[in-house]
Amino acid sequence: MSLKGFYVITDEKLTPYENNQILKKVEEALKGGTKIVQLRDKTHSNNFLIPYAKKLKNLCQKYGALFIIDDRIELVLEVNADGVHLGKDDFPPEEARKILKNKIIGVSCYGDLERAKFMESLSVNYVTFGSFYSSPTKPEAKVISKDILVQAKRILKIPICAIGGINLERAKELVSLGADMIAVVSDIWQAKDIKKRAEEYSKLFL
């Protein structure tokens, strides 16, 4: 499966665990053509997350999508997820590669092209840049210039993901500038019709 297309990231408030809302919402996004799902949770224990992660992995398999887990290497191994996403304060990517072997490793590069080049040299599979707009889920994130996508496409061989405050109109521009993936949190989970919104994002990659 290629690292391209619409990428959704779960959120403890917007995809709550009560009544399995996280599973219902993610399945709607998958029905709409989502290609990558990331489980991101900064508060619960691995033990709490294991049953949800296993079900999310099964849903992703059912719809032919990739399942990535934010930060938690042990959880990736426990549920045999497709890969991990690492931020600057998370596990070192070169150590993650030794443990995860040929699984996918994605790394946040914020607005830092040099970091992205270095990460590519460490054999990570994709990098993310952002925030391109002010983000409701990460209000402290620094907004960066969209020109970084153009520069990154010129110097990187690995796929590039754009993230941060993205809606459908903004996504169109970011894809036109070279983003291989668009990662969204608020705009997908707050949509009245998640499946339809996912379809609209997915069409940008056809």
C-alpha positions in Angstrom: 0.0 0.0 0.0 1.4 3.4 -1.0 1.7 6.4 1.4 -0.7 8.6 -0.5 -4.2 9.9 0.1 -6.4 11.1 2.8 -5.0 10.5 6.4 -7.2 10.8 9.5 -6.0 11.1 13.1 -8.1 10.2 16.0 -8.6 12.6 18.9 -9.6 11.8 22.5 -12.3 14.4 22.5 -13.6 14.2 18.9 -13.5 10.4 18.6 -14.4 9.4 22.1 -14.2 5.8 23.4 -17.6 5.8 25.0 -20.1 3.6 23.1 -17.3 2.7 20.6 -17.7 6.1 18.9 -14.1 6.0 17.8 -14.8 2.8 15.9 -18.0 4.1 14.3 -16.5 7.4 13.3 -13.3 5.8 11.8 -15.4 3.3 9.9 -17.4 6.1 8.3 -14.1 7.8 7.3 -12.8 4.5 5.8 -16.1 4.0 3.9 -15.3 7.4 2.3 -11.9 6.3 1.0 -9.5 7.2 3.8 -6.2 5.5 3.1 -4.4 6.0 6.5 -5.7 6.0 10.1 -3.5 7.1 13.0 -4.5 6.4 16.6 -3.3 9.3 18.6 -3.8 9.3 22.4 -1.7 11.2 24.9 -3.4 10.1 28.1 -4.6 6.5 28.3 -2.5 3.4 29.0 -1.5 0.9 26.4 -3.6 -1.7 28.2 -6.7 0.6 27.8 -5.9 1.1 24.2 -5.1 -2.4 23.1 -8.8 -3.5 22.4 -9.5 -0.3 20.5 -6.2 -0.6 18.5 -6.9 -4.2 17.6 -10.4 -3.3 16.3 -9.1 -0.2 14.4 -6.4 -2.4 12.8 -9.1 -4.9 11.7 -11.3 -2.0 10.3 -8.3 -0.7 8.3 -7.6 -4.1 6.9 -11.2 -4.5 5.9 -11.1 -1.3 3.9 -7.5 -1.6 2.6 -6.1 1.2 4.6 -2.9 1.6 6.7 -3.1 1.7 10.5 -0.4 3.9 12.2 -0.1 4.5 16.0 1.3 7.8 17.3 4.5 7.4 19.5 3.8 4.0 21.2 6.3 1.5 19.8 5.1 -1.2 22.2 1.5 -0.8 21.2 2.5 -1.0 17.5 4.1 -4.4 18.2 1.3 -5.6 20.5 -1.4 -5.2 17.8 0.8 -5.6 14.8 0.0 -2.1 13.4 1.4 -1.1 10.1 3.7 1.5 11.7 4.4 4.4 14.0 4.4 8.2 13.9 7.1 10.0 15.9 7.3 13.6 17.0 10.5 15.4 18.0 10.2 14.4 21.7 9.2 10.8 20.9 11.3 7.7 20.4 14.4 8.2 18.2 13.6 7.0 14.6 16.9 5.1 14.2 16.1 3.1 17.4 12.5 2.6 16.2 13.8 1.1 12.9 15.8 -1.5 14.8 12.8 -2.6 16.7 10.1 -2.3 14.1 12.2 -3.7 11.2 10.3 -3.0 8.0 7.2 -1.3 9.4 6.3 2.2 8.4 7.9 5.1 10.3 6.6 8.6 9.9 8.2 11.6 11.5 7.0 15.2 12.2 9.3 17.8 10.7 7.2 20.9 11.5 8.8 23.6 9.3 12.3 22.1 9.2 13.6 20.9 5.8 17.0 20.0 7.3 15.3 17.7 9.8 13.3 16.1 7.0 16.5 15.5 4.9 18.2 14.0 8.0 15.1 11.8 8.7 15.1 10.6 5.1 18.8 9.6 5.5 17.7 7.5 8.6 15.3 5.6 6.3 12.0 6.9 7.6 9.1 6.2 5.3 7.4 9.6 5.2 7.6 13.1 6.8 4.9 15.6 7.9 5.1 19.3 7.7 2.8 21.7 9.5 1.0 23.5 10.9 0.0 25.2 7.7 -2.9 27.0 9.4 -3.8 27.6 13.0 -4.9 24.2 14.4 -7.8 23.8 16.8 -6.3 20.6 18.2 -2.8 22.0 18.5 -3.2 25.7 19.1 0.4 26.1 20.2 1.7 24.8 16.9 3.7 27.4 14.8 2.2 28.2 11.4 4.6 27.6 8.6 4.9 28.8 4.9 3.2 26.6 2.3 6.4 27.1 0.2 8.1 24.4 2.2 6.0 21.8 0.3 7.5 23.0 -3.0 11.0 23.0 -1.6 10.5 19.6 0.0 9.2 18.0 -3.2 12.4 19.2 -4.9 14.8 17.6 -2.4 13.1 14.6 -0.8 12.3 11.3 -2.4 10.0 10.0 0.4 6.3 11.0 0.6 5.2 14.2 2.3 2.2 14.7 4.5 0.6 18.1 5.2 -1.1 18.7 8.6 -2.5 21.5 10.7 -5.8 23.4 10.5 -6.7 21.9 7.2 -10.2 22.1 5.6 -11.3 21.0 2.1 -10.4 24.3 0.3 -7.0 24.5 2.0 -6.4 20.8 1.2 -6.8 21.5 -2.6 -4.0 24.0 -2.5 -1.7 21.8 -0.4 -2.2 18.9 -2.8 -1.5 21.1 -5.8 1.8 22.2 -4.1 2.9 18.6 -3.8 1.5 17.0 -0.6 1.2 13.2 -1.1 -1.0 13.0 2.0 -3.4 15.4 3.8 -3.8 14.7 7.6 -7.0 16.0 9.2 -8.5 15.9 12.7 -11.2 18.5 13.4 -12.6 19.0 9.9 -13.4 15.3 9.5 -14.6 14.4 13.0 -16.8 17.4 13.3 -18.4 16.9 9.9 -22.2 16.2 9.9 -21.5 13.4 7.4 -18.1 11.9 7.9 -18.3 9.5 5.0 -19.2 12.3 2.6 -16.4 14.6 3.9 -13.9 11.7 3.5 -15.1 11.1 -0.1 -14.5 14.8 -0.9 -10.9 14.7 0.5 -10.2 11.4 -1.2 -11.2 12.8 -4.6 -8.3 15.3 -4.4 -5.9 12.4 -4.9 -7.6 10.9 -8.0 
